[in-house]
Amino acid sequence: MPGFEPAEVRVELLGEVLTVEAEHREAAEKTAEAAERTYAHMRREITLPAGVEAERIEATYRNGVLEIHLPRTPEAVGRRIEVKI
């Protein structure tokens, strides 16, 4: 998500849908020939799988990279099954 400031990024959880949204607006720059504005908008919705601990979700944004950590419940971690010969 390069080009966005941390204050422009919003992460929300509603039920089992995680929404990531960012909006960037810059004031118009007027020159003798024209006025130019910069606008950028991004929105993604992700349905989370069962077993995610919603209370422990964390998000960090550094250098244009958004990281969202979704911790799983112990039951959702799974287990390794041995392959027998």
GIVENLIN-V740220 format. One line per field, one symbol per residue. ss: DSSP state (H for helix, E for strand, - for the rest). psi: psi as a letter, one per 20 degrees, with the letter a starting at -180 (. if undefined). A space follows every 10 residues. Layout:
BEGIN
ss=???
psi=???
END
This chain:
BEGIN
ss=-----HHHEE EEEE--EEEE EEEEE---EE ----EE--EE EEEEEEE--- -E-HHH-EEE EE--EEEEE- -E-HHHH--- -----
psi=lqiqqhiipp pqpocjpppp qqpppqqpop ahhrppqppp pppqpppqrq jpnhijpqpq opljpppppn qqqhhihaqp pppq.
END
